[in-house]
């Protein structure tokens, strides 16, 4: 809320957590930043953004099509980070 340029929205976010939770509903971080542009240093973004946990597999079947069967999709992914590791 401290970095939101809309003072009214920032006040509402601070004072009414229930209304904020209801408003957030199915919105994600990109939706929120799109509606309320935030200017913050990269270090602050690192503090508030959640690191994604890698998935080792993906369930690719549908219980509507195969109610007694689970199909998995697995793939080997190799990449290097910016530091070469």
N, CA, C and O atoms as a Tinker XYZ file with bonds, in Angstrom:
   340  protein
     1  N      0.824000   -1.193000    0.000000    73     2
     2  CA     0.000000    0.000000    0.000000    64     1     3
     3  C      0.866000    1.254000    0.000000    63     2     4     5
     4  O      0.471000    2.280000   -0.552000    81     3
     5  N      2.039000    1.177000    0.614000    73     3     6
     6  CA     2.906000    2.355000    0.685000    64     5     7
     7  C      3.398000    2.799000   -0.684000    63     6     8     9
     8  O      3.764000    3.961000   -0.856000    81     7
     9  N      3.415000    1.906000   -1.654000    73     7    10
    10  CA     3.942000    2.228000   -2.979000    64     9    11
    11  C      2.841000    2.420000   -4.013000    63    10    12    13
    12  O      3.129000    2.523000   -5.205000    81    11
    13  N      1.606000    2.469000   -3.586000    73    11    14
    14  CA     0.467000    2.643000   -4.495000    64    13    15
    15  C      0.211000    4.133000   -4.696000    63    14    16    17
    16  O      0.049000    4.863000   -3.718000    81    15
    17  N      0.171000    4.603000   -5.953000    73    15    18
    18  CA    -0.053000    6.030000   -6.198000    64    17    19
    19  C     -1.484000    6.484000   -5.910000    63    18    20    21
    20  O     -1.729000    7.686000   -5.807000    81    19
    21  N     -2.431000    5.562000   -5.780000    73    19    22
    22  CA    -3.828000    5.899000   -5.499000    64    21    23
    23  C     -4.031000    5.894000   -3.981000    63    22    24    25
    24  O     -4.171000    4.832000   -3.375000    81    23
    25  N     -4.047000    7.080000   -3.373000    73    23    26
    26  CA    -4.121000    7.197000   -1.915000    64    25    27
    27  C     -5.384000    6.553000   -1.351000    63    26    28    29
    28  O     -5.333000    5.927000   -0.292000    81    27
    29  N     -6.511000    6.696000   -2.037000    73    27    30
    30  CA    -7.761000    6.097000   -1.564000    64    29    31
    31  C     -7.691000    4.584000   -1.537000    63    30    32    33
    32  O     -8.123000    3.954000   -0.571000    81    31
    33  N     -7.150000    4.001000   -2.589000    73    31    34
    34  CA    -7.015000    2.540000   -2.648000    64    33    35
    35  C     -6.024000    2.058000   -1.598000    63    34    36    37
    36  O     -6.245000    1.031000   -0.957000    81    35
    37  N     -4.938000    2.793000   -1.421000    73    35    38
    38  CA    -3.939000    2.410000   -0.420000    64    37    39
    39  C     -4.552000    2.411000    0.976000    63    38    40    41
    40  O     -4.299000    1.500000    1.765000    81    39
    41  N     -5.352000    3.420000    1.285000    73    39    42
    42  CA    -6.000000    3.499000    2.600000    64    41    43
    43  C     -6.942000    2.316000    2.802000    63    42    44    45
    44  O     -6.970000    1.709000    3.872000    81    43
    45  N     -7.713000    1.995000    1.763000    73    43    46
    46  CA    -8.651000    0.872000    1.862000    64    45    47
    47  C     -7.895000   -0.445000    2.064000    63    46    48    49
    48  O     -8.318000   -1.291000    2.852000    81    47
    49  N     -6.773000   -0.619000    1.350000    73    47    50
    50  CA    -5.985000   -1.844000    1.498000    64    49    51
    51  C     -5.470000   -1.986000    2.923000    63    50    52    53
    52  O     -5.439000   -3.088000    3.471000    81    51
    53  N     -5.065000   -0.864000    3.523000    73    51    54
    54  CA    -4.522000   -0.905000    4.877000    64    53    55
    55  C     -5.593000   -1.175000    5.929000    63    54    56    57
    56  O     -5.349000   -1.905000    6.890000    81    55
    57  N     -6.780000   -0.590000    5.754000    73    55    58
    58  CA    -7.780000   -0.564000    6.822000    64    57    59
    59  C     -8.820000   -1.676000    6.786000    63    58    60    61
    60  O     -9.434000   -1.962000    7.815000    81    59
    61  N     -9.037000   -2.307000    5.653000    73    59    62
    62  CA   -10.124000   -3.284000    5.566000    64    61    63
    63  C     -9.632000   -4.560000    4.899000    63    62    64    65
    64  O     -9.827000   -4.759000    3.700000    81    63
    65  N     -8.997000   -5.418000    5.678000    73    63    66
    66  CA    -8.408000   -6.646000    5.134000    64    65    67
    67  C     -9.472000   -7.555000    4.521000    63    66    68    69
    68  O     -9.215000   -8.193000    3.500000    81    67
    69  N    -10.660000   -7.626000    5.122000    73    67    70
    70  CA   -11.732000   -8.466000    4.584000    64    69    71
    71  C    -12.155000   -8.017000    3.203000    63    70    72    73
    72  O    -12.339000   -8.841000    2.308000    81    71
    73  N    -12.311000   -6.704000    3.022000    73    71    74
    74  CA   -12.683000   -6.167000    1.709000    64    73    75
    75  C    -11.567000   -6.414000    0.703000    63    74    76    77
    76  O    -11.829000   -6.710000   -0.463000    81    75
    77  N    -10.324000   -6.291000    1.155000    73    75    78
    78  CA    -9.184000   -6.546000    0.264000    64    77    79
    79  C     -9.179000   -8.002000   -0.183000    63    78    80    81
    80  O     -9.008000   -8.284000   -1.369000    81    79
    81  N     -9.364000   -8.931000    0.753000    73    79    82
    82  CA    -9.392000  -10.358000    0.401000    64    81    83
    83  C    -10.515000  -10.661000   -0.586000    63    82    84    85
    84  O    -10.324000  -11.419000   -1.537000    81    83
    85  N    -11.684000  -10.067000   -0.358000    73    83    86
    86  CA   -12.821000  -10.280000   -1.267000    64    85    87
    87  C    -12.519000   -9.710000   -2.647000    63    86    88    89
    88  O    -12.806000  -10.345000   -3.662000    81    87
    89  N    -11.941000   -8.512000   -2.684000    73    87    90
    90  CA   -11.625000   -7.868000   -3.956000    64    89    91
    91  C    -10.574000   -8.664000   -4.724000    63    90    92    93
    92  O    -10.660000   -8.790000   -5.945000    81    91
    93  N     -9.581000   -9.200000   -4.011000    73    91    94
    94  CA    -8.519000   -9.957000   -4.676000    64    93    95
    95  C     -9.076000  -11.184000   -5.389000    63    94    96    97
    96  O     -8.652000  -11.503000   -6.499000    81    95
    97  N    -10.034000  -11.881000   -4.750000    73    95    98
    98  CA   -10.695000  -13.024000   -5.376000    64    97    99
    99  C     -9.760000  -13.874000   -6.200000    63    98   100   101
   100  O     -8.860000  -14.520000   -5.664000    81    99
   101  N     -9.968000  -13.875000   -7.504000    73    99   102
   102  CA    -9.143000  -14.663000   -8.421000    64   101   103
   103  C     -8.064000  -13.838000   -9.100000    63   102   104   105
   104  O     -7.446000  -14.302000  -10.059000    81   103
   105  N     -7.828000  -12.639000   -8.628000    73   103   106
   106  CA    -6.781000  -11.811000   -9.231000    64   105   107
   107  C     -5.407000  -12.339000   -8.818000    63   106   108   109
   108  O     -5.242000  -12.931000   -7.752000    81   107
   109  N     -4.434000  -12.108000   -9.691000    73   107   110
   110  CA    -3.059000  -12.453000   -9.348000    64   109   111
   111  C     -2.235000  -11.167000   -9.259000    63   110   112   113
   112  O     -2.765000  -10.069000   -9.429000    81   111
   113  N     -0.963000  -11.310000   -8.997000    73   111   114
   114  CA    -0.093000  -10.145000   -8.846000    64   113   115
   115  C     -0.066000   -9.248000  -10.065000    63   114   116   117
   116  O     -0.043000   -8.025000   -9.931000    81   115
   117  N     -0.069000   -9.837000  -11.256000    73   115   118
   118  CA    -0.060000   -9.026000  -12.478000    64   117   119
   119  C     -1.340000   -8.221000  -12.622000    63   118   120   121
   120  O     -1.306000   -7.070000  -13.058000    81   119
   121  N     -2.478000   -8.822000  -12.256000    73   119   122
   122  CA    -3.746000   -8.085000  -12.293000    64   121   123
   123  C     -3.683000   -6.883000  -11.358000    63   122   124   125
   124  O     -4.104000   -5.783000  -11.716000    81   123
   125  N     -3.161000   -7.101000  -10.174000    73   123   126
   126  CA    -3.089000   -6.048000   -9.169000    64   125   127
   127  C     -2.193000   -4.898000   -9.626000    63   126   128   129
   128  O     -2.572000   -3.731000   -9.519000    81   127
   129  N     -1.012000   -5.225000  -10.133000    73   127   130
   130  CA    -0.087000   -4.191000  -10.599000    64   129   131
   131  C     -0.631000   -3.497000  -11.843000    63   130   132   133
   132  O     -0.376000   -2.310000  -12.046000    81   131
   133  N     -1.375000   -4.217000  -12.675000    73   131   134
   134  CA    -1.985000   -3.597000  -13.849000    64   133   135
   135  C     -3.023000   -2.563000  -13.475000    63   134   136   137
   136  O     -3.147000   -1.530000  -14.133000    81   135
   137  N     -3.772000   -2.841000  -12.416000    73   135   138
   138  CA    -4.811000   -1.911000  -11.987000    64   137   139
   139  C     -4.260000   -0.772000  -11.132000    63   138   140   141
   140  O     -4.744000    0.357000  -11.206000    81   139
   141  N     -3.252000   -1.074000  -10.326000    73   139   142
   142  CA    -2.631000   -0.077000   -9.454000    64   141   143
   143  C     -1.128000   -0.095000   -9.688000    63   142   144   145
   144  O     -0.400000   -0.768000   -8.959000    81   143
   145  N     -0.647000    0.641000  -10.703000    73   143   146
   146  CA     0.790000    0.637000  -10.990000    64   145   147
   147  C      1.607000    0.998000   -9.746000    63   146   148   149
   148  O      1.306000    1.961000   -9.042000    81   147
   149  N      2.627000    0.214000   -9.501000    73   147   150
   150  CA     3.474000    0.397000   -8.327000    64   149   151
   151  C      4.893000    0.673000   -8.793000    63   150   152   153
   152  O      5.411000    0.004000   -9.687000    81   151
   153  N      5.503000    1.657000   -8.180000    73   151   154
   154  CA     6.916000    1.931000   -8.445000    64   153   155
   155  C      7.696000    1.529000   -7.204000    63   154   156   157
   156  O      7.528000    2.108000   -6.131000    81   155
   157  N      8.546000    0.532000   -7.368000    73   155   158
   158  CA     9.335000    0.042000   -6.236000    64   157   159
   159  C     10.675000   -0.466000   -6.750000    63   158   160   161
   160  O     10.808000   -0.852000   -7.911000    81   159
   161  N     11.645000   -0.457000   -5.879000    73   159   162
   162  CA    12.981000   -0.944000   -6.213000    64   161   163
   163  C     12.955000   -2.463000   -6.388000    63   162   164   165
   164  O     12.127000   -3.139000   -5.776000    81   163
   165  N     13.855000   -3.011000   -7.221000    73   163   166
   166  CA    13.884000   -4.467000   -7.442000    64   165   167
   167  C     14.011000   -5.268000   -6.145000    63   166   168   169
   168  O     13.442000   -6.353000   -6.028000    81   167
   169  N     14.749000   -4.742000   -5.177000    73   167   170
   170  CA    14.917000   -5.460000   -3.911000    64   169   171
   171  C     13.573000   -5.640000   -3.196000    63   170   172   173
   172  O     13.333000   -6.672000   -2.569000    81   171
   173  N     12.714000   -4.647000   -3.291000    73   171   174
   174  CA    11.398000   -4.756000   -2.665000    64   173   175
   175  C     10.553000   -5.808000   -3.375000    63   174   176   177
   176  O      9.837000   -6.571000   -2.727000    81   175
   177  N     10.635000   -5.851000   -4.713000    73   175   178
   178  CA     9.888000   -6.872000   -5.462000    64   177   179
   179  C     10.346000   -8.264000   -5.046000    63   178   180   181
   180  O      9.527000   -9.173000   -4.914000    81   179
   181  N     11.650000   -8.434000   -4.840000    73   179   182
   182  CA    12.158000   -9.743000   -4.420000    64   181   183
   183  C     11.578000  -10.164000   -3.079000    63   182   184   185
   184  O     11.358000  -11.351000   -2.840000    81   183
   185  N     11.330000   -9.198000   -2.205000    73   183   186
   186  CA    10.773000   -9.518000   -0.895000    64   185   187
   187  C      9.324000   -9.983000   -0.982000    63   186   188   189
   188  O      8.909000  -10.848000   -0.211000    81   187
   189  N      8.548000   -9.421000   -1.912000    73   187   190
   190  CA     7.112000   -9.710000   -1.935000    64   189   191
   191  C      6.704000  -10.780000   -2.942000    63   190   192   193
   192  O      5.637000  -11.377000   -2.802000    81   191
   193  N      7.528000  -11.031000   -3.947000    73   191   194
   194  CA     7.183000  -12.052000   -4.934000    64   193   195
   195  C      7.592000  -13.428000   -4.423000    63   194   196   197
   196  O      8.682000  -13.599000   -3.879000    81   195
   197  N      6.721000  -14.393000   -4.601000    73   195   198
   198  CA     6.969000  -15.756000   -4.143000    64   197   199
   199  C      7.727000  -16.516000   -5.227000    63   198   200   201
   200  O      7.358000  -16.481000   -6.401000    81   199
   201  N      8.777000  -17.193000   -4.821000    73   199   202
   202  CA     9.542000  -18.004000   -5.769000    64   201   203
   203  C      8.697000  -19.212000   -6.173000    63   202   204   205
   204  O      8.138000  -19.897000   -5.316000    81   203
   205  N      8.606000  -19.468000   -7.475000    73   203   206
   206  CA     7.821000  -20.600000   -7.967000    64   205   207
   207  C      8.547000  -21.911000   -7.683000    63   206   208   209
   208  O      9.755000  -22.021000   -7.891000    81   207
   209  N      7.812000  -22.881000   -7.214000    73   207   210
   210  CA     8.358000  -24.203000   -6.958000    64   209   211
   211  C      8.248000  -25.025000   -8.240000    63   210   212   213
   212  O      7.166000  -25.120000   -8.820000    81   211
   213  N      9.350000  -25.617000   -8.687000    73   211   214
   214  CA     9.271000  -26.409000   -9.919000    64   213   215
   215  C      8.408000  -27.651000   -9.726000    63   214   216   217
   216  O      8.403000  -28.263000   -8.658000    81   215
   217  N      7.687000  -28.008000  -10.767000    73   215   218
   218  CA     6.895000  -29.243000  -10.748000    64   217   219
   219  C      7.680000  -30.317000  -11.473000    63   218   220   221
   220  O      8.238000  -30.072000  -12.543000    81   219
   221  N      7.723000  -31.489000  -10.901000    73   219   222
   222  CA     8.450000  -32.596000  -11.510000    64   221   223
   223  C      7.626000  -33.285000  -12.598000    63   222   224   225
   224  O      8.162000  -34.027000  -13.420000    81   223
   225  N      6.335000  -33.034000  -12.591000    73   223   226
   226  CA     5.436000  -33.668000  -13.556000    64   225   227
   227  C      4.176000  -32.821000  -13.666000    63   226   228   229
   228  O      3.954000  -31.904000  -12.876000    81   227
   229  N      3.357000  -33.147000  -14.657000    73   227   230
   230  CA     2.068000  -32.487000  -14.819000    64   229   231
   231  C      1.013000  -33.555000  -15.069000    63   230   232   233
   232  O      1.225000  -34.459000  -15.877000    81   231
   233  N     -0.115000  -33.458000  -14.386000    73   231   234
   234  CA    -1.216000  -34.387000  -14.637000    64   233   235
   235  C     -1.926000  -33.905000  -15.894000    63   234   236   237
   236  O     -2.457000  -32.795000  -15.934000    81   235
   237  N     -1.928000  -34.743000  -16.911000    73   235   238
   238  CA    -2.463000  -34.324000  -18.208000    64   237   239
   239  C     -3.759000  -35.026000  -18.585000    63   238   240   241
   240  O     -4.269000  -34.831000  -19.689000    81   239
   241  N     -4.296000  -35.835000  -17.689000    73   239   242
   242  CA    -5.554000  -36.523000  -17.990000    64   241   243
   243  C     -6.723000  -35.764000  -17.372000    63   242   244   245
   244  O     -6.547000  -34.915000  -16.498000    81   243
   245  N     -7.904000  -36.089000  -17.845000    73   243   246
   246  CA    -9.117000  -35.461000  -17.335000    64   245   247
   247  C     -9.982000  -36.510000  -16.652000    63   246   248   249
   248  O    -10.197000  -37.584000  -17.214000    81   247
   249  N    -10.479000  -36.226000  -15.457000    73   247   250
   250  CA   -11.368000  -37.188000  -14.807000    64   249   251
   251  C    -12.682000  -37.356000  -15.563000    63   250   252   253
   252  O    -13.386000  -38.348000  -15.370000    81   251
   253  N    -13.013000  -36.405000  -16.414000    73   251   254
   254  CA   -14.233000  -36.530000  -17.219000    64   253   255
   255  C    -14.048000  -37.524000  -18.361000    63   254   256   257
   256  O    -14.996000  -38.198000  -18.763000    81   255
   257  N    -12.825000  -37.616000  -18.881000    73   255   258
   258  CA   -12.534000  -38.526000  -19.992000    64   257   259
   259  C    -12.098000  -39.894000  -19.470000    63   258   260   261
   260  O    -12.552000  -40.923000  -19.969000    81   259
   261  N    -11.230000  -39.906000  -18.479000    73   259   262
   262  CA   -10.694000  -41.161000  -17.923000    64   261   263
   263  C    -10.821000  -41.138000  -16.405000    63   262   264   265
   264  O     -9.843000  -40.855000  -15.713000    81   263
   265  N    -12.011000  -41.430000  -15.873000    73   263   266
   266  CA   -12.216000  -41.307000  -14.428000    64   265   267
   267  C    -11.389000  -42.278000  -13.582000    63   266   268   269
   268  O    -11.196000  -42.035000  -12.391000    81   267
   269  N    -10.898000  -43.369000  -14.169000    73   267   270
   270  CA   -10.138000  -44.361000  -13.401000    64   269   271
   271  C     -8.663000  -44.387000  -13.792000    63   270   272   273
   272  O     -7.947000  -45.330000  -13.454000    81   271
   273  N     -8.214000  -43.371000  -14.490000    73   271   274
   274  CA    -6.846000  -43.378000  -14.999000    64   273   275
   275  C     -6.223000  -41.997000  -14.846000    63   274   276   277
   276  O     -6.876000  -40.977000  -15.070000    81   275
   277  N     -4.954000  -41.981000  -14.462000    73   275   278
   278  CA    -4.206000  -40.729000  -14.377000    64   277   279
   279  C     -3.064000  -40.803000  -15.375000    63   278   280   281
   280  O     -2.306000  -41.772000  -15.385000    81   279
   281  N     -2.940000  -39.795000  -16.203000    73   279   282
   282  CA    -1.850000  -39.725000  -17.172000    64   281   283
   283  C     -0.938000  -38.569000  -16.779000    63   282   284   285
   284  O     -1.399000  -37.472000  -16.462000    81   283
   285  N      0.359000  -38.835000  -16.806000    73   283   286
   286  CA     1.343000  -37.828000  -16.437000    64   285   287
   287  C      2.125000  -37.389000  -17.657000    63   286   288   289
   288  O      2.349000  -38.175000  -18.578000    81   287
   289  N      2.535000  -36.150000  -17.663000    73   287   290
   290  CA     3.443000  -35.638000  -18.677000    64   289   291
   291  C      4.741000  -35.289000  -17.965000    63   290   292   293
   292  O      4.750000  -34.517000  -17.007000    81   291
   293  N      5.836000  -35.867000  -18.446000    73   291   294
   294  CA     7.140000  -35.648000  -17.835000    64   293   295
   295  C      8.109000  -35.250000  -18.931000    63   294   296   297
   296  O      8.077000  -35.806000  -20.028000    81   295
   297  N      8.970000  -34.289000  -18.635000    73   295   298
   298  CA     9.952000  -33.854000  -19.616000    64   297   299
   299  C     11.228000  -33.449000  -18.895000    63   298   300   301
   300  O     11.181000  -32.916000  -17.786000    81   299
   301  N     12.356000  -33.700000  -19.521000    73   299   302
   302  CA    13.635000  -33.256000  -18.972000    64   301   303
   303  C     13.885000  -31.844000  -19.484000    63   302   304   305
   304  O     13.841000  -31.589000  -20.687000    81   303
   305  N     14.144000  -30.940000  -18.561000    73   303   306
   306  CA    14.411000  -29.550000  -18.926000    64   305   307
   307  C     15.794000  -29.196000  -18.403000    63   306   308   309
   308  O     16.084000  -29.354000  -17.217000    81   307
   309  N     16.637000  -28.717000  -19.299000    73   307   310
   310  CA    17.984000  -28.297000  -18.905000    64   309   311
   311  C     18.172000  -26.845000  -19.307000    63   310   312   313
   312  O     17.899000  -26.466000  -20.446000    81   311
   313  N     18.629000  -26.056000  -18.389000    73   311   314
   314  CA    18.914000  -24.653000  -18.688000    64   313   315
   315  C     19.980000  -24.154000  -17.730000    63   314   316   317
   316  O     20.254000  -24.771000  -16.700000    81   315
   317  N     20.566000  -23.041000  -18.085000    73   315   318
   318  CA    21.577000  -22.421000  -17.235000    64   317   319
   319  C     21.058000  -21.073000  -16.759000    63   318   320   321
   320  O     20.413000  -20.334000  -17.502000    81   319
   321  N     21.350000  -20.780000  -15.523000    73   319   322
   322  CA    20.972000  -19.491000  -14.969000    64   321   323
   323  C     21.898000  -18.402000  -15.480000    63   322   324   325
   324  O     22.872000  -18.680000  -16.180000    81   323
   325  N     21.595000  -17.183000  -15.133000    73   323   326
   326  CA    22.398000  -16.039000  -15.568000    64   325   327
   327  C     23.836000  -16.147000  -15.076000    63   326   328   329
   328  O     24.749000  -15.614000  -15.708000    81   327
   329  N     24.048000  -16.833000  -13.950000    73   327   330
   330  CA    25.402000  -16.977000  -13.408000    64   329   331
   331  C     26.140000  -18.188000  -13.983000    63   330   332   333
   332  O     27.261000  -18.486000  -13.570000    81   331
   333  N     25.509000  -18.890000  -14.940000    73   331   334
   334  CA    26.141000  -20.025000  -15.596000    64   333   335
   335  C     25.918000  -21.354000  -14.908000    63   334   336   337
   336  O     26.335000  -22.388000  -15.428000    81   335
   337  N     25.278000  -21.358000  -13.764000    73   335   338
   338  CA    25.063000  -22.623000  -13.046000    64   337   339
   339  C     23.832000  -23.337000  -13.551000    63   338   340
   340  O     23.499000  -24.416000  -13.060000    81   339
